[in-house]
Amino acid sequence: MDERQCAIDFMRSIDERSAEQVVHFRWGRALINRTLSSAPDLNYLVADRVLESATADDLARESERIQAPTGISFRRVNVDAEDVAERLLPAFARLGFQPERFCVMVHHRAPEREVDTSAVRRVDWASYEPGRREQIASWAPSALIGEQALLKQLLTARVIDTSYWCAFVHGSPASFCEVRRQGRAAQIEFVETLERFRRRGLARQVVTAALQSVRGSAFIFLVADLSGWPRNFYQRLGFDVVGVESRYIRHLHV
């Protein structure tokens, strides 16, 4: 089993079911959601077919042709073949596209150590949303983008079995994540700890509880920043890197 491809297929199937329109082109398909046009994770080109001869210029032209009429303020292309994504990186950079690269990590073994998860419980959206909203506000460049990021999560929850796990400190949501399940596969997503609650081991507790909730799954994965501490953190919890997911995005100045 190609574990990286299984993870990619899992994520693409969710986003495709969330799309309002799917437009096929020579090298793949474009997902379009005009209602949430400020959500990049709902509006992008998937380049995954006959990519041997594809160039960054080809894919950039297709993104302009397909995405410009939607009125969105960015152009985004996901190149799902790992070797092609690496080959096209310099050319995309010359065209003004910023690379967003994530490591795909699959759970293969028990965590290095057990932790107490009694502070973590499964919650509904109403209990999860305030903490997630606060975290999004710390990075979202506008209120619109922040709001649509939340609405994107709600939309995702309508197309796949989704649960939310949260650690509370003095009754306040402090660290949390989302778990998506489909068949015997599961994805852990949006592992976050609010800044004022960090360095207390809460994320480890939340991820451990999430893993326990899907222990019967045959395939459990997540994606993390390619560089920095998250990869090392997840490796200590039993995840291994199986590949890289690459996206290229260009924000328009309007």
Solvent accessible surface area in square Angstrom, and as a share of the most:
residue,aa,sasa,rsa
1,M,164,0.73
2,D,91,0.47
3,E,39,0.18
4,R,20,0.07
5,Q,66,0.29
6,C,45,0.27
7,A,0,0.00
8,I,1,0.00
9,D,78,0.40
10,F,11,0.05
11,M,15,0.07
12,R,11,0.04
13,S,33,0.21
14,I,1,0.00
15,D,14,0.07
16,E,58,0.26
17,R,107,0.39
18,S,6,0.04
19,A,21,0.17
20,E,97,0.43
21,Q,75,0.33
22,V,50,0.28
23,V,36,0.21
24,H,122,0.54
25,F,12,0.05
26,R,152,0.55
27,W,17,0.06
28,G,0,0.00
29,R,41,0.15
30,A,1,0.00
31,L,2,0.01
32,I,5,0.03
33,N,5,0.02
34,R,121,0.44
35,T,99,0.57
36,L,15,0.07
37,S,32,0.20
38,S,21,0.13
39,A,6,0.05
40,P,38,0.24
41,D,52,0.27
42,L,2,0.01
43,N,2,0.01
44,Y,0,0.00
45,L,0,0.00
46,V,0,0.00
47,A,0,0.00
48,D,64,0.33
49,R,104,0.38
50,V,93,0.54
51,L,9,0.05
52,E,142,0.64
53,S,72,0.47
54,A,0,0.00
55,T,60,0.35
56,A,1,0.01
57,D,64,0.33
58,D,26,0.13
59,L,0,0.00
60,A,19,0.15
61,R,150,0.55
62,E,26,0.12
63,S,1,0.01
64,E,73,0.33
65,R,135,0.49
66,I,12,0.06
67,Q,4,0.02
68,A,40,0.31
69,P,100,0.63
70,T,19,0.11
71,G,65,0.63
72,I,8,0.04
73,S,52,0.34
74,F,5,0.02
75,R,12,0.04
76,R,6,0.02
77,V,0,0.00
78,N,0,0.00
79,V,0,0.00
80,D,8,0.04
81,A,33,0.25
82,E,68,0.30
83,D,109,0.56
84,V,14,0.08
85,A,2,0.01
86,E,94,0.42
87,R,115,0.42
88,L,6,0.03
89,L,44,0.22
90,P,70,0.44
91,A,22,0.17
92,F,0,0.00
93,A,53,0.41
94,R,189,0.69
95,L,66,0.33
96,G,37,0.36
97,F,4,0.02
98,Q,113,0.50
99,P,55,0.35
100,E,58,0.26
101,R,61,0.22
102,F,41,0.17
103,C,0,0.00
104,V,0,0.00
105,M,0,0.00
106,V,3,0.02
107,H,43,0.19
108,H,92,0.41
109,R,111,0.41
110,A,74,0.57
111,P,27,0.17
112,E,127,0.57
113,R,140,0.51
114,E,127,0.57
115,V,29,0.17
116,D,102,0.53
117,T,28,0.16
118,S,96,0.62
119,A,46,0.35
120,V,15,0.09
121,R,137,0.50
122,R,145,0.53
123,V,17,0.10
124,D,90,0.46
125,W,52,0.18
126,A,77,0.59
127,S,43,0.28
128,Y,0,0.00
129,E,31,0.14
130,P,68,0.43
131,G,1,0.01
132,R,9,0.03
133,R,108,0.39
134,E,74,0.33
135,Q,26,0.12
136,I,3,0.02
137,A,76,0.59
138,S,86,0.56
139,W,130,0.45
140,A,21,0.16
141,P,107,0.68
142,S,50,0.32
143,A,93,0.72
144,L,104,0.52
145,I,51,0.26
146,G,10,0.09
147,E,67,0.30
148,Q,17,0.08
149,A,21,0.16
150,L,6,0.03
151,L,71,0.35
152,K,16,0.07
153,Q,1,0.00
154,L,58,0.29
155,L,30,0.15
156,T,1,0.00
157,A,35,0.27
158,R,179,0.65
159,V,41,0.23
160,I,13,0.07
161,D,88,0.45
162,T,21,0.12
163,S,12,0.08
164,Y,16,0.06
165,W,36,0.13
166,C,0,0.00
167,A,0,0.00
168,F,34,0.14
169,V,23,0.13
170,H,187,0.84
171,G,66,0.63
172,S,42,0.27
173,P,25,0.16
174,A,0,0.00
175,S,0,0.00
176,F,0,0.00
177,C,0,0.00
178,E,0,0.00
179,V,1,0.01
180,R,10,0.04
181,R,87,0.32
182,Q,67,0.30
183,G,74,0.71
184,R,166,0.61
185,A,19,0.15
186,A,0,0.00
187,Q,0,0.00
188,I,1,0.01
189,E,29,0.13
190,F,48,0.20
191,V,34,0.19
192,E,28,0.13
193,T,17,0.10
194,L,4,0.02
195,E,136,0.61
196,R,141,0.51
197,F,19,0.08
198,R,112,0.41
199,R,242,0.88
200,R,130,0.47
201,G,40,0.38
202,L,15,0.07
203,A,21,0.16
204,R,23,0.09
205,Q,35,0.16
206,V,0,0.00
207,V,0,0.00
208,T,6,0.04
209,A,8,0.06
210,A,0,0.00
211,L,14,0.07
212,Q,68,0.30
213,S,39,0.25
214,V,1,0.01
215,R,183,0.67
216,G,54,0.52
217,S,15,0.10
218,A,68,0.53
219,F,15,0.06
220,I,14,0.07
221,F,0,0.00
222,L,3,0.01
223,V,25,0.15
224,A,7,0.05
225,D,75,0.39
226,L,48,0.24
227,S,86,0.55
228,G,51,0.49
229,W,173,0.61
230,P,20,0.13
231,R,84,0.31
232,N,78,0.40
233,F,19,0.08
234,Y,19,0.07
235,Q,67,0.30
236,R,96,0.35
237,L,0,0.00
238,G,1,0.01
239,F,0,0.00
240,D,42,0.22
241,V,54,0.31
242,V,44,0.25
243,G,8,0.08
244,V,21,0.12
245,E,2,0.01
246,S,2,0.01
247,R,33,0.12
248,Y,0,0.00
249,I,5,0.03
250,R,71,0.26
251,H,108,0.48
252,L,44,0.22
253,H,187,0.83
254,V,164,0.94
